[in-house]
Amino acid sequence: MSCEHHANDDAARRVIREALDQTLFVEAGAGTGKTSALVDRFVALVRGGTEIDRIAAVTFTEKAAAELRERVRGALEEAQDEAEVGPHMAVALESLDRAQISTIHSFAQTLLRAFSAQAGVDPDFEVQDPVSTERRMQERWRLYLESLEGNSAAEEAIDRVLSLGLQTSEIERLASDLAYRPTLAELLAANPLTAPEASWPDIGRLRAEVETVATGAPEDDLVADRLRSLLAILQALERADEDEREATIAAGTDAIGDRSRRTSISKWGSKERKEAALDVADRVSEELNELLSGLRASALAALLPFVVAFVSQEARARAREGALTFDDLIVRVRQVLRDNESARQAFRERFAALLIDEFQDTDPLQMEIALAFARARDSDPLEAGRLFLVGDPKQSIYRFRRADMAMYSRTRDEIEAAGSEFPELALNRRSRLEILHWVNAVFAPLIGEGAEPGIQPPYRKIHAHREGELRGPGVAWMGGPVGHNARGMRDEEARAIAGQCRAVISEQWQVQDRHGTVRDASYRDIAVLIPRRILLTALERELADAQVPYRVEGGSLIYRTQEVRDIINCLTAIDDPADEVAVAGALRSPAFACSDVDLAAFATDNRGRFDYLRSDLDGRDGPVAEALRILRGYHGNRHETSLASLVEKLIWERRVVEVGTIDQGDRNAFRRARFLVEQARAFERARPESLRAFVSWLERQSARMIVDHEGAGIDDDEDAVRIMTIHAAKGLEFPIVILAGLSAAPNTNEYPTYLADHAAGRVGVHAGRRGGNREFVLGDYGDLRTAESAHDEAEMGRLLYVAATRGRDHLIVSLYHRKSQRTSCAQRLIAHGAQVHAPELAEAPTVAAISGSRLAGLTVELPDGLDREGLKAERAALVTTATTRRFTSATAIKRKVDDRRVDEERERTDASEPWSRGRAGTRLGRAVHAAIQSLPLDPDDGTIEAFCRAQAVAEAIPHREAEVRRLVTWVVRESDAWRRAVAATRAIREAPFAVRQDDAVLEGFVDLLIETDDGIELIDWKTDDVPAEAVEERLRQYELQAGLYVHGVQTATGRPVTSVTYVFASAKVEASPGEPAALAAAAVAELAAT
């Protein structure tokens, strides 16, 4: 670290803290402290006299907002201790919960509620989750199509595109994709796209030309076949009536798009005849293709206004009904600030400063809101000191979410023209010197000097702050070009990564935590980052074979894991017995575990059919027949239970989690099963729907780019390698990063539905499929896609930069790619010095010795007197016993027998957290329970405050810290139950129990057990928001749960339960649901009945 770099960093941060009367645009490289810069600015504004509730700080995820609030709190507390600070700092600290520190959508939501009347929005609006949004869109689209019945123009437009080859699902996609582009819908409504009607060529002339060369053409020749097909189309067109011609040419789409040129002179008799045949085939195909493209363009132009009308109409309906999407929040706020001068003035008076973190990810609409705050009218110059923007354009990787580098560049130019300053942070506090040297050496030429700032920003070097040596290379690379096919290349790369993960542990690479402590690395320190999920299957297989624990994080990856695919296959098979591919996939999955030998034998005996509805299935033996009967049972009962219950039942009864855990030796099977159940619940929450609809929705999700916006996953205590996409890793850091899957390249085969250049007012639309010559193109799509490809290539470079700068201590770059590839991320890195500026990693020791079955080499010795048949009989008896045992909990049984559970659960759950369910299901409830569970029995006020603050931050509700503290403080300071716990000889919190009752195992947790001479008292904390007078009624709902707790604890401990106390913290009431003996007797009866 040079003194110059340190001095530059100090100078930039001094400007951030002191230039409060200037608009600042801070460019901060990776790891240089963007958030700390924003915190410094926030505290400086408070120190300068700005009231804290007049400062708005905006970031892009809930977790980032929670962390930002906590860091502001810490900085304010430190500043309060300074002698020269006045009392306003203490006032600011006390008022922090009122400060607007939030995501951009939460900020917009606050503004929209304030200006709901001006915006024409129901003031009691709710924000729909993505699942509800999608399902509402589908339902409203269906109703809209029904409403067009009798509209001759609409019916004609729809019929025409259908006759020309567009599918109904592709028409719906025009609507759904446009709904996510609100500004584009406005542009298309104001300036509809048009296309001239196609001019028909002389069909007779074309037919005569083809006939001339097709006469006497060889029979077994592709070009001759092509000519005969063209001739048939042309003859049909000559015969067709005028209103049939478009459907006729569309029916010949395949032949018109045929580009076959494989032939030989010997087949045609002469070179001249062959060349003439090729020339006519190409020329006629070209003319007919131009005609078909023109017809489709004009048909799409006629249809598009009805699509635009639907999107606009649905947006108005959502506002009227108070069912807004996240995009609606931004759009409505932007509209009201643009169109209503009084609302804009009120907004500017309400806040004195707007601080935006991760500015490179801001979309144009969000930027319009920021600029509306910074100037009274659009034509006015920016008012100095109102805006503070911090970001790193080199980390702009969310173009698919409308983040726009051109907008970033224009905004920078505008702020620069206003005379603002541009402090630059370049001192990286995250990564080792070796990593930063490599990053600068490779990405300076790869990203470039900013020749086209609207596409790619200029590269700015980052400099190292950290010093010191660690065991293991700072940067190293492995792999390179290989001669395998794509699958072989992925297998080799995955195998090398698995070996390297083991080598990190066996060679005792060192890592350094944030406090400077050096220790040996563990698996949890390793993150494998991949740009796309294509490597995932091979990577999971090789890690499992090498016995390297791992976990996959982020929805975009989990949908493609084998466990999830297996469950989707099972659900598809249950829904549709005719889908025998899915049925076969389900049979081969761990849920049914039929071997290929079993399947082959069954298929041979049944003419290759896996039909579980066949009448003679009951008389058949064997694992396949048994599995088919089970599938038939699920199929017959699929309408009698909820989707979530069906998914849970399948997973539980088929022991999917247990098999996966035993097979893989980690928690991935449990995590993925839980993920699918949660998806089923979210899908049902929007509106009850069929299993088929759910399966179709899952398939659509698995094909999409789904980003885990909150970054890291769950179960942070697990010592496992983490696998995630680079997008999911944005904002995170890891001791060891393996950058893999770099055979990927920008997807040149992707054709977005809409492309636009808003600055120039140009729009292009694409519908249908390129494959099979079925695409509809309208507007300036070709030129816009060329420009989009340049943006994609530039963003891929930035994506690699983001990945490389996630590593703190070690960076391993896997450069595997196929020799035959024309372009790939690996080749780009190599071309810019990736191998020159880092050593090659020594090949890791082979892991072949531990590959294969975990039972390899196991010797089985049967007990004396037990033969094969006896073993099979004993095993069958054990299986029968095991499979009849049920595992359940008090809460689960309560829900099962309580017909009112849905309404009651809704009452007990925060409306702001509809995804949270069950015991301590809300973030508030979890925070309160966690604080009570963690506190010592005799805490002082400072300890209570610290624990409540920590738990509120952990649950991403720091703004509700006061509420958490209020409830916890009453429990600890005022409740008699807590006093009894303090005075008791023994008190156990979060006490687990498990007891067997007939064929069921009852398990659960009791919040607090107090042992007395007479027995045990059970205490349960409740955060239900009910008044004191309603506690007695609410208690009746907990009688079954309390009885099961009594029965479970008495059976497990052999001691009597003398009392049960439910402590309602919000109502400040302690009460008992009844006598323990009576409660237990009633509960056991219910348990037997269920």
N, C-alpha and C positions, 0 to 999 in steps of 0.2 A: 504494500500500500504506500503510494508516494504522498509526500506532503502536499503536492499540488492538487491531487485528486481530493484529498481530505479538505483542503482549503476551499476548493470549488463547491464541494458538498455543503460545507458550513455556510458559504456565501448564499447559495441557493435557498437553504433553509432559513436563513436570516431574512431574505426577501419574503418568503412565505409567511413568516411570523410578523414582519414589520410593515410591509407594503399593503396595509389594510384598505387604503383608499384607491387601490388599483385592481383592475381585472387581471387575474393571473391564469395563465395556461401552462401547467406544469407537465413536462414530459419526463416520466420516470421509468428507467429501464427495469427489467426483471430483477426482483430481489432488492431494489434500492429503497423501498419503504414508501410506496404510494399512500398506504393507509396512515402511516405515521405523519406524513406531510399534511394530510387532510385533518388529522387530529390536532396538529400544531396550529393550523389555521383556525380551526374551531375555537380552541382555547384562547388564541390571541384575540379573536373577535370579542370573546367574553371579557377578557382582561381589558380590552379597549372600551368597554362600556356597553356593548350590544347585548340586549336581553336574550337569554338563551332560547326562549320560545320564538324568537324572530330569526333564528338561524335554521335553515333546512339543509340537512346533509343526506345525500342520496347515494345508494349503492345498488347492487343488482341481485343479491340473494338475501333470504331471511337470516341465514347464519352470518353472512358478512355484516348485515345491519346490526345483529345482536353483538357481534364482536366489536364493531365500531362504537356502539353505545358504551360498552364496558371499558373500552380503551379511553374514550372521552372522560368517563367517570374517573378512571385512574389518574388521568392527566389533570383534571380539575382538583382532585384531592391533593396531588403534589403541589399544584399552584397555590392552593389555599394555605399551605404551610409557609409560604414565602412572606417575609415581614412587610414588604411594600404593597401587598395585595389588599384591597379594601374589602368591605363586607359584601360587595356585590358577587364575589366569587363564591361565598358560602350560599348566597341566595340562588346562584346558578346551579350549584350542586344539589340543593334541595329541590329545584325545579326541573332537574334533568329528565324526569319521567314525562314531562310535557314537551320536551324538545322533539322536533320533527327529524328524527334519525331513522331512516326507513329505506325500503326498496323504492324504486321509481313508481311501481304500481301502487304501493301503499300510499305514497305521497299523492299520486293522482287521485286515489280514492278519497283521501282527506279533502282535497280541493273540490272534487266533484260533489261531495255531500254539502260543502259550503255553497256551491253554485248550482245546486240541482235544479232550481226553478229556471234559471237562465239557460241551463243546458237541456231542459225538457226531459229530465230524468226523474223517475220515482225516487224521492229522497230516502226511502227504505230499501233501496236496491241491494241485492246480494251479488257477489261475484261467483260465477260458475267455475267449477274445476274443469280441467281439460276434457275429462270423460263426459261430463254432462254437456259441455259445449258441443262436442262432436255429435252426441246422440240427439241433442235438440236440433242441430243443423240437419241431420238426416231426416228427422220427422217433419220438420218445417218444409224441407225440400219436397218431400212426398205430398204434403198438403198443397204446396204451391203448384205443383204439376196438376193436381186435381182441380185447382181453381182455374187453370187455363183452359179447361174443357169448354168448348164453345167459342174460344178466341181463335178465329180462323188464321190470323197471322202467326200466332204462336204455334198452333197445331201444324201449320205448313212448314214453319222453320224447323220444328222438331222432327217431323216426318222426313224432311229433306236430308238433314244430317244423318239420320238413321239409315236412310236408303243409300247414302254415299259411304257408309261403312263405320260410322261412329257408334260406339256402344253406349247403352244407357248409363253405365257406371262412369264412363268418360265424360258424359254430359254433367253428371253430378259432381265430378271432380272439378270441372270448370267453375262450379258454384262454390264448392268448399275451399278451393285454393284462393279464389278471389276474396272470400270472406276473411282470409288472413292477410289480405293486402288492402286495407281500408282506403289508403290514399289513392291507390290505383283504381278502385271502384269509383271514387269521386272523379278521377281523370277520365275514365271511360264513360261515365254518365254525362260529363260536360262535352266530351269530344268523342263520339262513337266512332269506332273503326269501320271503315268501308272497304269494299273490294269490288272492282268492276265485274260485271257478268262475263263469264268465259265465252270466248268466241270459238264456235265449233269449226273444225277444219272440214274440208271436202272429204267425207267418209268414202264416197265412191272412188275418188282418186287413190286414197290410201289402200282400199280393198284391191284395186287393180294392181297397184305396185306389189302388194304382198302375193297376190295370185301369180304374178309373173315369175317370181323367184321360187314360190312354193310348189309350183307344178313340177312334178317329177323329183321332188326332194327325197333324199334317202329316208328310210323308215327308222333306222336305229341311230338317230343323230339328235343331239340336244338343240342345236340351232334350228333344225328342221321342225322339231316338235314345237319350238317357240313360234315359228312362223305359222304353223297350222293353228295354234291357239289364237294368235293375233287375227288370223283370217276369220276364225269362227266369231270372234268378238265383233269385228267389222261387219260381217254379214248380219249378225243379230242387230247391230245398230241401224243398218239400212232398213231392216224390217220393222223396227220398233216405232211406235207412235211417239209424238213429241213428249208426252208426259211420262213415257217409259224409258227415255234414252238415258237419263242419269242413273237410274237403277241398273240399266243394262251395262253401262260402262263400269259401274262400281262392282258388278258381279265378276268382271274380268280383271279385278285388281291384281291378283297374283300373276297372271300372264303378262299384264302390262308392265309390272315391275320386274319381270324376269330379265336378268342381264347375262344369261348364259352365252358364252362365246367359244365353248369347247367343241371343236370340230376338226376336220382334216380335209386336205385336198382330195385324198383318195376317195372319200365318200361323195364328194360333189363332182368329181371328174376333172376339174380344172381349178387353178387358183383364182381365175377371174370369176367363175361361178360362185365359189366359196365367198370371195370378198363381196360380191354383189348381194348375196344372201345376208351376210353380216351387216352390210351397210343399210339395207332395207329394214331389217329387224331392229337395229339400233335407232334408225331415224323415225320409224313408225312408233316404236315404243316411246321415244322421247316426245313426239307430238301428242300421243294419247296421255302420257303422264302430265304434260303441261296442261292439257285440257282438264284432266281429273283434279289436278292441284287448284286450277282456277275455279272449278265448280265447288270444290270443298271450301276454298277461301270465301267465296260469296255466300255459301250456305252458313258457314261459321259466323260471318258478319251479320247475317240475318238473325241468327240465334242469340248472339252475345247480348243484345239489349235486354232480352228477357232474363238472362242470367244476372246482369247488372241490376235490373229492377228487383229481382229477388233479394240480392245481397243488401241493397239499400232499404228495402221494405223490412227485411228481417232485423236490420240494425235499429230501425225505428221501433219495431215491436219489442225488442229487448229493452230499449230505454223506457218504453211505456210500461212494460210489465216488471221492470226492476230486476231483470235477469241478465246482467252484463258479463261480458267476457273481459279478460285482461286487456285485450286490445281496445275494447270499448272505453275503458278508463282513460287511456291515453288520447284516443280520438276525440272523445267528448270534451275533455279538458282543453285540448288544443283548439277545438272549434269555439268554445265559449270565450277563451282568451283572445282569439282572433276576431270574433264577431261582436263581442260585448265589451265596450270600452269601460263601463263601470266595474264589471267583474275583473277586468285586467288591472284597473287601478286599485281595487280592493286587494287583489293578490300581491301587488307591489307594495302596498302599505302594510300588509300582514307580515311579510318577511323582509328582512334587511339584507340577507345574504343567502345565496344558494351555492352549496358545495357539491360537486358531482365527482364521485369516484369511478374508476374504470371508464373514463369518458370514451375510449376507443370503441366501446360496445354500445354506445348510444345510437339509437336509430333517428332518422330525420324528424319524426313527429315529436320525440322526446326533446330533440334539440330546439324545435320551434317553441316548446313550452319554456325552455331555459331562456331563449332569446326574448320571448314575450315578457319575462320577468326583468330582463336587463335593459329594456327600453320601453318608453311609454307608447310609442307607435312604431310600426315596422320600418318607417322611413327615418326614424331618429337614430342617432349614433348610440352606441352602448354606453350605459351609465357606469362610470368607473367604480370599481369596488364591489359590485353586486355579484359577480360571477367568480367562482374559483373552480377550475377544471383540472383534473389530474388523471393522467392515463399514459399508456404506452402504445403508440400506433403499431409497433412491431408485434403486439399481442392481440391485434384485432382478428379474431377467428370465428366470428359469429355472423357472417354475411347471410347465412340461411335464416337468421333472425332479424334481418334487415339492417344490421350494422353496416355502415357504408363508408369506405375509406375516402370516397370523393366528398361526402358530406363533412368528414373530419377535416379534410384539407381546406374546403371552403370556409368552414368555421374558423379554422386557424388563421386563414388569410384575413377574414373579417376582424377578428380580435387584434391581429397585428396592425391592421389599418387604423384601429382605434387607439394605437399607441400603447398597448398593453405590454407587459413583460412576460418572458418565457423562461422562468427558472428551469434548469435541467438537473435532474438527480441521476447520477451515474455510478455512485459508490455502492456496489452490491455487498450486502451483509449476509447473504445466504450461502453462497457457493465457494468452494476452494479455488485457489488461484489457477490450478491446472484446468479446471472446468471452464473458467471464464476466458483463459487464453485460447482454448479450443473454440469456444463459442464465437469470440470476436474474429478469430482467423477464418473460420468457415462462413459465418453468416454476414460478415461485412461484404464479401463479393456476392454471396447468394442473394441477399436482399437488395444490395446495391446502394447507390447514392441518391436515389429519389428522382430519377429522370422523369418519372410519371407519378407525381405525388398523389394524384387521384386514384391510383391503382396500388402503388407501393411506396411507403414512406422511406426517407433516407435512413440508413443504418447509423445508430449512435452507439459507440462502444460503452461497455460497462466494465468497471474496474473493481478489483478485489479489495475487500476490507479485512477478510479473515487471513490468518497466518497459521503456520504449523503443519507438521507432517502426520500422516495417518498410514497405517499398513494397508496396502492395496492401491492400485493405480487410481489417479484422479480421473483420467479419461482413458479409455481403450476401446478398440473396435474389434469386431470379429465378423467372419463371413465374407461375402463377396459374390461374384457371379458364379452360378452353378449351372450344370447342364441338365438338371432334372426338369420334368414338367412342373407345373405350378404346385401340384399336390406334393410331389417329392421334395420340392424346394421348401415348402412350408413344414413338412415333417422334419427335414434336416435342421432347419432353423429352430423349431420348437425343441428338438432334442438337445441342441447346443445350449439353448437358454436354460433348460432344466439342469443340465450338467453344470452350468455356470452358477446357478443358484446354490447348488450343493457346494461348489468350490468356494463361494463366498464364506460359507460357514466353516468348512473344513480348513481353509487357509486363514481363518480368523481375521478377515478384513476388519478394520476399525472404523467406527463412526463417532461423531462428536455431537452431543446434544446441545441445545440452545444455551445451556449454562456453562458450556466449555468442557464438560466431563467426557472423557474418551472411554469407550468400551468396545468389546467385540460385537460384531454385527449379528443380528438374528434375522429370521425369515421376514418378520414384520417390517424390517427396515427396507425391504426390496419392493419396488413398484415396477411392473412391466407396463409400459405405456405403448399403445398401438393406435395408429391413425384410423384404422377400420377394423371390423370384427372378423375378417376372413381368416386370420391366423388363430382365432380363439379355439376352435375345435381341436386342432393339432396341439396347441399349447396345453390345453387341459389334459389331453391324453398323455403327453410326455411328462408333464409334471406329476401326474398320478403314478405313472410307471416308475418314476424316479423317487417316489415317496416324498415329494416336496409339497408341503401343505400350501394351499392357495385359496384365494377367494376372488370372485368376479364381482366388480362393483359397477353400478350404473345400469339403468333399464335397457339402454341400447345394446348392451352386451348380454344381459341375462336372458332376453328373449331368444337368443340364438344358442344358448347352452343346450346340451343334450338332454339334461333332466327336464327342462321346460318343454323342449320339442317332444319328448316322450309323453308328457302329460297332455299336451295339445293333441297328439295323435290319439291318445285314449279318449279324450273328450270328443274328438271328431268321430271316432268309431262308435261311441255311445250314441251320438246324435244321428248318424247316418250309416245304417247297416250296409247300404249299397256301395259305400266308399271302402272297397276292399284293400286298397293301398294303406289307408289309415288303419283298418282292422289288422292287417299284417304287421304294421309298425307297432301297434299297441301290443300285439301278441309277443313280439320280440323284445319289447321294453321290459325293464326290471319289474314293472307292475304285474306282469304275467309270466315273464321269464321262460317263454317257450324257445327251445333251441332251434337252430336251422334244421337239424335232423328231424325234430318233432314236426316242424312246419312242412318239410318236404314229404314226410310220410303221410300227413293228413291231406296235403294237396294231391298226392298220388291217388289216394283212396277216394277223393271227392272231386275229381276232375278240375283240380286247381282252384276250387272255390273255398272262401272262408265266410260262409253265410251263417250268421248266428240265429237267423229266423227260420231256418229249415226245420221241417216238422220232425225229422228223425234224429235230431241232435241229442235228445235225452237218452237214446239207446246206445250212444257211443262212449267209448272209454278213451283215456289218455289226457295228457296235459292241455292239448289244444282244444279238444272238445269241452273240457272243464272250463277253460278260460273263455270260450265262446258263450257258454251258458251264463257265466258271470256277466259278460258284456250284455247279454240279452236281458238280464235282470236289471242292470243299470238303465238300459234303454227303455224298458217298460215303466220304470219309476221316475224317469227324468223330469216329468211334469208335476210330480208330487212334492218336490222340494225346491228350495231356492238354489240359485246357481252356486253361491258360496258354499252352501251345505253339500251340494253334490260334489264340488271339487274337494272339499275337506273329507267327505266320505270316501271318495276314490283314493285319496292320498293315505288316509288312515287305514282303511280296510286292506288295501294292497301293500301296506308297509313300505311305501315308496321312500319315506325318510329313513327308516331303519336300514333298508337294503342299501340305500345310497351312502349312509354313514359308515356301515360296515365295509362297503366296497371301496370307498374313497378315503375313509379314515379322517374326515373333516366335517365341517358344518355346512358345506355347500348345498347338500341335498335339502337340509332343513331350511336354509335361507331361501332357496329357490321355490320350494313348496309354499313357504309363507308368502313370498312375493306373488305367486299366482293366486292364492286365496285372497290377498289384499286387492289384486286387480279385479277379481270376481265381485268383491264387495263394492268396490268403486263403480263398477259397471252397473250393478243392481241399484245402487243408490240413486242413479239418475232416473231410472224408470225400469220396472220389471220387463224382462225380455227373454227370449228363448235361448236355449243352449246354442243353437245354430248361429244366432246373432253374436253371441259371445265368442264363439270359436272364430267366426269371420273377423271380428274385431281384433282378436289376438293375432291372427295372421297378418292383418294390416299393420298392427303395431310392430311386429317383428321385421317388417320390410322397410320401416321408416327410420329416419335419423332422429333418435330419441336421446336427449341429453339429460343427464342427471344434474339438474341445475344447482343442487346443494352439494355437489362434489362427493366427498367420501361417503362410504357406506356405513355399515353397522358392525357391532361386535369388535370394537377396537382392542379388546383384550386378547384376541386370537393371534397366535404366532404363525402368520401365514403370509405368503407372497401375495401382493395385491395386483390384480389385473384390471386395467380400466382404459377407456379411450383417452386420448389427449384432451379432448374437450372436457371430459369429466374431471381431469386432473388440473384444469385451469384454476389458479388461485391456491393450489396446494404445493407442498414441498415434501421431499422424501430423502432420507439419507443416501439411498442407492437407487438409481434409475437405470432400467434397461429399456432403451428405445428400440422397438422391434416392429416387425410388419412393414418394413420400409420398401418392400417390393411394390407397395401401393403407389398410385399416381393420381393426379386429378381425374375425376370421372368424366371422360369425354363422351360417354354414352348417355349421360343424363340430360334430359330435355325438360326444363321446368315449364309449367303451364303458362306462366306469365313472365315476361321480361320487360323492364321499363327503364328509360332514361328520363326521370322526371324533369330534370333541368331543361332538356330539349323537347319535352312533351312527346317522346316517341314510345310506342308500346308494340310488343309482339306477343302473339298468342299461339300456343301449340297444343293440339289435342290429338288423341288417338295414339297409335303405336308406329314407330318407325319400321319395326320388323313387319314384313309382309305388305309394305307399301300402303299403310293405313293411317298416315298422319295428315292432320289438317293444320295448315299454317296460315296465319293472318298477320298483316302489319309488317313491321321492320324486324321480324324475328331473327332472320339470318344474321344481319349486322349486329344486333344486340347480343346474340349468342356468341359471336366471335369476341365481342367485348367482355362478355361474362366469362368466357374461357380464360382470358387474360387475368381477370380478377381471381378466378379459381386457382390458377397457377401461382399467383402472387400470395394468396392466402395459404396455400399449402406450404410455402416457404416460411411464413409466419407461424404456422402450426408446428413445424419442426423446431423453430426457435423456442416456442413455448415449452415444448417437451424437453428440450436440452437444458433449459434453465430451471426445471423442477428439481434437479439433483443438488443436494448439499455437499456430499462427500465423495461420491463416485458416480461416474456416468459411463455406461457401457452402450455402445452404438452397434446394433446388429445390421450389417450391410448386405444381408442375403438378398439376392435377386436373380432372376433367370438371365442367362447370357443373351437369349433371344429378345428380351424386352427392349423396346425403343426408348422408353422413358420410365423412370421410377424415382421415388424419393431417395433411395439409396444411391442411384447414379448421380443425382443432383448433388448430394453431399460429397460423394467421391470426387466429382468434377471440381468442387470448390475446396478440396484439400482435407477432407475428413480423415483420410488415411495418412496424409503427410504430417499433420499436426498432432498425431497421437499414436502410441505404439499399438501393435496388434496384440490382442489378448492371447495368452497361451491357451492351447486347447485343454478344456476341462477333462478330468479323468472320466472314462466311460462309466455309464450307469447301467450297462447291459446286464450286469450280474444281478441287479435287483429288479430288473424289468419282468414283466409277465405276472402271473398269478401270485398273490401273496401267500398262497397255500403250497407253492412249489417247494419240494423237499420235505414236506410234512409227512411223518410216518404215523399211520393210524394203526393202533393195536386194539383189536376188539376184545372185550371181556371174555373170559373162559366160558364156553358153553353157548356163546351167542353167534349164530350164523347170519348170513345175509338176510334171510327172510325174517328172522327174529329182530334184527336191527331195523328193518323196514317197519315192522309192526310197532316196535317201541317208539320209533320216530313219529309214526302216524299218531300214536297216543299223545305224544308230547305236543305235536302240532295242534291236535284237537284242543288240548288244554290251553295252549298259548293263544290260539285264535279266538277262543270264546271269552277271553278276558278283555274287559273294557277299561280304558283309562279315562277318567273324567275329573272334573273339579266342581267345587261348590258353585262357582259362578256359572259354569256351563249348564249344570243341572237346573239352576234357578231359571236361566233363560229358556231352557227347553220346556219347562212346565208352566211358565208364566206367559199367558196369551197377550198380556199387555206390555210385553218387554220393549216393543219398538217405540211406542209413545214415551214410556218411562225413560228409556235410554236416551231418547232425544232431549228430554227435559234435563237429564244429568250431564249432557255433553255441551261444551261450548259451541255456539252456532258458528263461531269463527274457525272451528276445528272439526268439521264433519267427518274427517277421516279417523279421528281418535275414538276408540270404543273400549268398553270394558273397565276393569279395575284400574283406578287412577288413570282413566283413559284420556283425559285432557292434559294439555301441557301444564296448566295450573295444578291439577290434581297430582301429576307426577312430580312436579317441583315441590309441592307441600309434603308429600309422602317421603320423597328422597331426603328433604331437609330434616324431618322428624326422625327418620331412620338413622341419619348420620350424626346428629347432634349428641354430645354427651348428656347425661341425665341432669347435670348441674351447669348448664352453659351461662355465660355472662351475656350481656346485651350485644357486645361487639361480636361474639362468636355467632349468635343467632343471626345478626345482620349479615355477616360474611357468608354463612352457609346458605341463607336465603338468596343472597345475591348470586352466589355461584350456581345454585340450582336453577334460578331464573334464567341466567345466561345459558346454562347447559340445555334448557328447553326452548331457547330462542325467544323468551318473553321477558327480557330485562325491563321493559316498560311496565310489567306487572309485578315488579319486585316488591313494591309496597304492599300489594295484596297478599303475596306469598308470606311476607314478613308478618302481616297482621294475623293471618290464620295460624301460622306456626307459633307466634308469640303468645296467642291466647291459649293454645294447647299446652305450651311449656310453662307459662306463668299462671294460668288461671284454672286449668282443668283439674278436677279431683283425680281423674285417672292417672295423670302424669305424677301427681303427688304420691299416689299409692305406689307407682313404679319406683319412684325415688326412695321410698321408705321400705320397699320390699327387700327380702334377703336375696331374691333372684328375679330378674326381669329379662325376658328374651324378646328382642324385636325381630320382625320379619321371620318368624319361626315356621319352617317348612314341616309338613306332615304328609304321610302317605299310608293308607290302610286298605286292606283287601276286604271287600264286602261281596260275598258270593263270587260271581264271575267278573266283578268290576274292581278296579283300583281307584280309590278316591284320593286325590292329592290336592294340596293347596298351601297357602301361606296365611298365617295369622299376624296382623300388624304388631300385636304386643301380647305376650303371655306373662302374667304375674303369678308366681308361686307363693302360696300361703300354707299354713299348717293344715287347713281344711281341704285344700285342693288347688285348682287353677282358675284364675280369672282371665277371660278373653276380652281384649280391647281391640276395637276396629275404628280407625280414623276415617271420617267422611268429610269430603269437601263439597257435598251437595249444596247448591245455592237455594236453600229453602228457609222460610221464616220459622220462628220458634213454634208457632201454633200449628204448623204443618208437619212437624217432626213425627208426631204419633202416627199419622197416616203413612208417612214414608217408611217408618219402622216396619210396618206390616209387610212391605215389599221385601224386607231383608230377613223375614222369619225363616224361610227355607235355608238361605245361606248360613244364618247363624246356627241352625240346627245341624247342618252338615259339619260346620266347624266343631261344634260340641262333640258330635259323634266321632269325628276324625281324631280330635285331640285325646278324648277319653280312651279310644281304642289304641291309639299309638303309645300313650304314656301309661295306661293302666290306672290313672288317677282321675277322680271326679272333677268335673267343671262346676264350680260353685256359682258363677255368675257370668253374664255376657253384657258388655257395655259398648254401645255405639256412641262415639263422640262426634257430634256435628259441629265442626269448628266455626262455620259461617253463622249458624244460629246460636252458637254458644250454649248448646244443650247437650247433656249426657243422659242417655236413656237406655233401657234394656228392652229387647223385643219379646222377652218372656222368660219363663223358668227353663233352665237348661234341659232338664229331663224331658219335659213336654216337647220342647223344640227338637230334641234329638229323635224322639219317637216318631214325630210327624215327618221329619226329614228322612229317616230310614224307610218309612213307608213309601215316600215319594221315590226314593232311590230304587226300591224294589220294583215300583211301577214303571220306571223308565228303563 
